[in-house]
Amino acid sequence: MPKTSARLLSLLSLLQARRDWPGAQLAERLDVSPRTVRRDVDRLRELGYPVVAVKGPDGGYRLDAGTELPPLLFDDEQAVALAVALQIATTTGAGIEEAAARALNTVRQVLPARLRHRVDTLRVTAVDRPAVRPEPQVDSDVLMAIGAAVHGREVLRFDYSPVSGPVRATVGTSEGCEGTPATPPGSAAPLASAAPSGAAAPPAPPRGTPPQTPRNTDPPPPRGVEPHHLVTWGRRWYLVAWDLDRDDWRTFRADRITPRTPTGPRFPPRELPGGSVAVFITARFRGVGATEGPDGVGGWPCRGEVILALPAADVLRHTREGIVEELGPDRCRVVLGSWSWPGLAAAIGRFDADIEVIGPPELASAFAHLATRYAAAARTRGTPGP
């Protein structure tokens, strides 16, 4: 019996490794007769594994999709990867935290002792960065509906709820309006109901004045899009789609989407600007076009070049994008981009090294501007200026 059980596990592992297996090749790999393979396949079917026979000159078998979830078989690397993924599932924003914790406990119970020890020694604590308000959760059914439309290349119709209350846009989000650029660092997005700077607030209506009736209280019509990608960015889920009404690419927050059924007709896929969803979504959240610049720093509106008195290896460890070129043991050329010239100067100044500005002149002016501002800030603390 142990020999038969071990052979069944080996057969199941082989069926999971590739789509089709000729019966003779399976018999050779397991060192048994084709008749034994047929009997073992019947045993797997009795256990709930949907193994189907493949017709043809050689014949064979295939592990197909079934109606129930049978026991699964993972190799060592798959088991560890699954355990780690379930531990960090709390940062996905998909509302699956409890289900992930239960799945992790189930997987851990059936792991061999040696793998359970490896998983237990790799305890991952997923901590989200503090937020001004709780991050919105996306219903898993909504994600499944969007994913099904993307996979089936079917037009998706949905209601798109407005943002509740005035919000401030931050880098890495697209709050307030889908597909709009995020607010550059150093400049706050205006509140939806705020008056212009320096302007008086509108006078209150006289007492007893009846409330104004909105001109149009009808809900907005459903959106119709060709869904192309479901992506996650900064713990939020977004749908990248071709908007049929606006005839342009748009990004939609999944937590504001309520899908409608049935879906629309199938559509031929369009080519996404930038060539990949990673390039497109990164450029879209920068608020610029989706094409990469020739200098490798994307489409930032402000790009500058400096020489830092630091080894290139030290700069590379703290630079996520841009160009770092070694000029010597303690000198390197750096090309970076940012939303504004003061923002770029501040980003370069964080390296705490001597700086030689190559260009453009706007970057040198930004350094002078920050130097004046920092000197004034130092004097307010009672520290003599330089």
N, C-alpha and C positions, 0 to 999 in steps of 0.2 A: 504493500500500500504506500509506504513512503516513496518508493521508486516511482510509482504511478503519479503521485502528487507532484513530485519534483519535475517529472516530465511534462505534466500539464502546465506548470508555471513556465517552463522553458518554451513550450509551444505558444502560450499566450504572449510571452515576451517577444517571440519572433513575429507573431501576427501584428503586434503593435509597432514593430520596427519599420515595416514597409507595407504598401497597399496590397499587393498580390503575391502569393507564394504558390509555385507549382507543388503539387502533392509529392512528387518524387524528390524535389529538393528539400522539402520539410523532413521527409523520411531520412534523407541522408544526413541532415544537420542533427537530427535527434538520434540517429543510429538505431532506427527501428524500421519495421516494414510499412509499406503504404497502408496495409490493413489496420495496423496499430494506430497510424495517424488518423484514419477515419473514425476509429473508436474513440480516440482522444478528442476529436472535434465534436463528436456526439456528447461526450461528457461536459465539454465547455458549454455547449448549447443548453444542457440541463441545468447548469449553474447560472444561466442568464446571459451568457456572452453570445451576441448575434453573429455567429460565424456562418458565412454563406459560401456555397460552392460556386466556383468560377468555371464556366463551360469553356471548352477549347480543346485543341489537340493534346495538350499536356494535362489539362485540368488543374485545379488548385483551389485555394481557399483565401477568403478575405474577411477581416474583422469589420463588420458594418455597423451602422448606427442602429440602436435599439430603442425600445419604448421605456425601459427602466435602466437605472444606474447599477450595473453589477460591481462586484469588488474590483478595485483597480490595482494595477501593478506598476510600481515605479522603480527605476534604478536608483542608485545612491545619490547621484547628483540631482536627479529630478525631485527626490524626496526632500533634500535639504533646500533646494530652490523654492519648492512649494511652501515649506515651513517659514522661510524668511519672507516670502511674498505675503503670506497671511498675517505675519506680525506687523507689517507696515501698511496693511490695508486700511488702517484707521485714518490715514492721511489722504485717501483718495477722494473724499467728498462725495462718495456714491451711496452713502447710507447703508453700508454693509458691515459695519463694525461688529455687531453682535453675531451675524452669520459667520464672519471670518474667524472670530474667536472660537465658535463652536466647531468650525471645520478644522482649525488648528488642533483643538483637543482631540478630535476624532483621528486625525492623521497621526498625532503623537502616540496614541494608544496602540496603533498597529505597526509602528516602526520597530525594526529590530533594535536590540539593546545598543549596539554600536552606533546606529544612526540616531537613536533617541538621545544618546550622550552628546553627539555633535550638535544636535539642535538645541539641547538644553544649555550648552556652553555658549551658544550664540543667541542670547536674549537681546532683542532689539527693542528699544524704547522709542516709539514714534512720538515726537513732540512737534506740534505746530507752532509757528511763530505767532506771537500775540496779535490779535486783530481788534480794531476799534469796535466791531460788531461781529456776531457769530457768522461764520461762513455758511452760505446756503447749501443745503443738502439736496441732492438729486435723487428722485425716486428711481430705483433700479428698473422698474417697469418702463419708465420713460427712456432710460438709456437703451433698454432692449428694443423698444419700438424704433428709436432713431437708428440703432445699429442694424436692425433688420431692413430698414429703408435704404441705408447706405449699401448694404450687401446686395440687396435685390435691385439696386439702381432704379428705384421707384420714386416718383414725385411725392414729397411729404407735405401734407397740409397740417398746420398747427396754429393754435392761438398763442400769441406772444404777449405775456403779461407785462405791464409797465413796471418800472422800478418803484418800489414802495417808499415814498418820501424822498426829499432831496438827498443827494449823495455827492461825495467828492470822488473824482476819478483819481486813481493812483497808477503808478507805473506797473505794468503787468496785468491790468484789468481792462475791461471794456464796458464799464458800467455806464448807464444812462442811455446809450445808443449803440447798437451792434455795429461793428466795423469802424467805429470812430477811433481816432488816435488817443492814446492815454495822455494824461497831463504830464508835461515835462517836469523833472525835478526842479524844485525851487519856485514853481508857480502853481498856486492853488487853483483848482477848478472852481468856477463860480457856482454858488448854490443856485438851485433851480428857482427859488423864490426870493433871492437876495436882491437888494437894490444896487445900482451901480455905485462904485466907490465915490464918496463925496456928495452923493445925491440924497436928498431928503426922502424919507419913506412916504408913500402915497397916503393922503389924508384918509382917515376912517370915514365911512359913510355916516350921514346924520342919523341920530337915534330914531327908530321907527321906520327906517327905510326897509322895504321888503327885500329879501335876499334875491340876488341876481340868479336867474335860471340859466344854466349852461345852454349854449346854442345847440349842441349836439351831444346827447347822452347815450347814443347807440354805441355798443362795443365795436372796436375796430374789426374789420373783416379778417378772416384767417389768412395766414401767409402761405404762399405756395413756393417751394424751393426744390431744386435738384440737390439732394444731400450727397456730399462727397467724402467727408471725413468727420469722425468723432474724435476730438482731441481733449487732452487734459493739460491745463496750464495753471500753475500757481494754485493747485488744489481746487480748481474750478473746471467744469466740463463745458466744452464749446462745440457747436456744430458749424463746420465750414461748408457752405452751400452756395449754389448759384441762385440768386433771388430772381424768380420769374417776373415779378412785378417791377423791379428796379433794374433788371437787365444788367446785373453786376454781381461780383462776389461779395458775400457778407459772412460775418461770424455772429452766431447767436448763442446766448447763454442757455445751457440746457436746463437750468433750474427754473427758467421762465417759460419753457416750452410745454404746452399741453397738446400732444399729438391728436389728430383727428383720424378717424377711420371711415371708409377704407382709404388706402394710399392711392396715389394717382397712377398714370401710365408709366411704363419703363422709358428710360431716356439713355441716349448714348453718352458716355462720359466725356467731359470737357477736360482740357489740359489746364492744370492749376498754374497760376502765375508763379514764377520762380522755380518751377520744375519739381518741387516737393512740398509736402504740407509743412515740414519743419521750417523751410525758408519762408514760406508764405505767412505762417502764423507768427513767426518771430518778427518779420517786417511789419505785419499788420499791427502788432501791439506797440511797435515803435512809432506808429502813426505816419509811416512813409510808404513808398512803393515797395513791392516785393522783389526787387532786383538787388543783387549783391553788388556793392561798389567794387571798382577795380583794385582798391587798396585793401580789400579783405575786411573792412570794418562796417560793412553793410551800408544802409542808406541814412545814417545819422546826418542831421542837418549841419552839424558842426564837427569838423574833423581837423586834427592838428598833428604836428610832428615835432618831437623833442628828442634831445639826447640826455639820458640820465646817467649819473655817476654811480651806477650799480651794475653788478654782473647780470647778464641776460637771464641766467637761470633763476635768480632771485625775483626778477620782475615777472617771469612767466608763471611762477607759482601763484601769483595774485592777479593775473590778467585772464579773463574768460574769453575775450575776443580782441581782435586787433593784430598788429604786427610787432614783434619784438626781434630785433636783429642785433647780433653780437658785434661790437666794434672793437673790443679788447677785453682784457680780464676784468676791468671795472667800469666799462662804458658800454652802453647799448642804445640803439635807435628804437624809438617807440612811436607807433601811429595808432591813435585812438579816436573814437567818436563819442559824441554826447548830444544831449538836447540843446545845450546852450554853451557859450564860451566860458562863463564863470563855472558852470558845472564841469566842463572838461578840465579847466585849470585846477579845480579842487580835486578831481579824480587823479590827476597827475601828481599833485602836491602830497597826496597821502603816502607816496613812496619815501618821503623824508630823505631826499638826496638832492645834490646840486642839479639844476635844470638849465639846459641850453635850448632856447626856443628856435626851431628851424623855420616854422611858419604855421599858419599865416599870421599877419600882423594882429588880427583880432584876438588870437590866443595870447600874444604878448600883452595886449591891452587888458585882457581879462586877469592876467597875473598881477598887473599893476593895480587894478581895481580891488582885487582880493587883498593885496598887501596893505592897501590903505584901510580897508574895512577891518582886517585882523589887527592892525596896529591900534585902531580906535577901540576895538574890543578889549585889547590888553590894557589900555590906559584906564578903562572904566573899572578894572579890577584893582587899581592902585599899583600896577606894575609899570615901571618906567619904560618908555618906548626904546627902540633900538637906536 
